Amino acid sequence: MQRVRIGRRQAPSTTRILAVAAVAVVAACSDQAATGPGSEPALMPLLSAPAPTVFIFGRITDFQGDAVPDPDAVTPPDLSSATITVANGSLTFAVRLATFDPDRTSVTLSLDTDQDPATGHPGIDAGGSDAAIMGTEFIVNLGGAYYAGQAQVMKYVGPPSNLFSTVGTFPVTFDQNGMDVTFPLSAIGNDDGLVNFKVTSQVQITDVGFTGVLDYMPDVGVAAGSTTVLTKESAPVRFHPRTGEVTTTQSVFGNANVGRKFTSVDEACLDFEFSGDVLDPGEEVRITIDGHDAGGFANFGTGAQATRTTCRNKDYQPEEVGLLLDGKAKLQFMTLAGSVTLRSVTLRVTGTPR
């Protein structure tokens, strides 16, 4: 067993609980620049993998620029977003930061696996921050040279507070903005994956020493993130005219029905395949859903594109995804510049089934 002193300037083996991170793997990959709290990662590797039809998912975000300065941290790690995805007996945690140094940035995911703040470690740091919101049964520490590319899963074995025992370690995948790790649900007591969570960040300042917590996601006092059961459904868009020719003066209209209604929609995507007249550099496609402007996409590159995917999610485009609660969409496609020919369009909707 290890006495984990949360949020102190000490080695992780005698240090901290870091705050908890979050939920994920369904991507918020908008073709338009994300605005609002913490832009979603441009693309987590996980998000490119096909998700199962039914899975458990959660996401949290944080405003950028709120990490606390520290004299020992030249650039404090500024948390941006995190996700948890549970499928096939495993949990995948993905965290993204606005400022990230893989050798020094350390992140802690706090998991309230029974979703009861009265059980587990009180709060998400050594001082008991958010004790009324989170009772932490497990933490996952990752990042920084100390952990050597591994995520350390630990179980709370107190009282007293800050007493954790290591369950196991699992390999971490790094990218330029953050980290991903997958581990079996057996590592967190064979939980069902329905959890509450928060995330914290610190900086490694010596071989075994860390700063205190420099950023919380969500902020202290804000409700924790939680995972929920989601389903992903898809359907082809039946469009007319069937030639699929879209120009600045000729629109193509379409209808799609994924065959399921939702109480909430987390993300909606359209997958385009062009034929003959593809999306050339400088050309731009605009989209409406049920008569509402839903943005679009353009080819800002130097080569022609035969396929394109554009997505909207509830964090950044709540009005647009809210139009798909009935699983149906009346669509219109037009170009603001150039022309394209649609070979196929597929609608994908991910949300909580009604």
Secondary structure, 3 states (H helix, E strand, C coil): CEECCCCCCCCHHHCCCCCCCCCECCCCCCCCCCCCCCCCCCCCHHHHCCCCCEEEEEEEECCCCCCCCECCECCCCCEEEEEEEEECCEEEEEEEECCCCCCCEEEEEEEECCCCCCCCEECCCCCCCCCCCCEECEEEEECCHHHCCEEEEEEECCCCCCEEEEEEEEEEEEECCEEEEEEEHHHHCCCCCCCEEEEEEEEECCCCCECCCCEEECCCCCCCEECEEEEEEEEECEEECCCCEECCCCCEEEEEECCCCEEEEEEEEEEEEECCCCECCCCEEEEEECCEEEEEEECCCCCCECEEEEEEECCCCHHHHHCCCCCEEEEEEEEEECCEEEEEEEEEEEEEEC
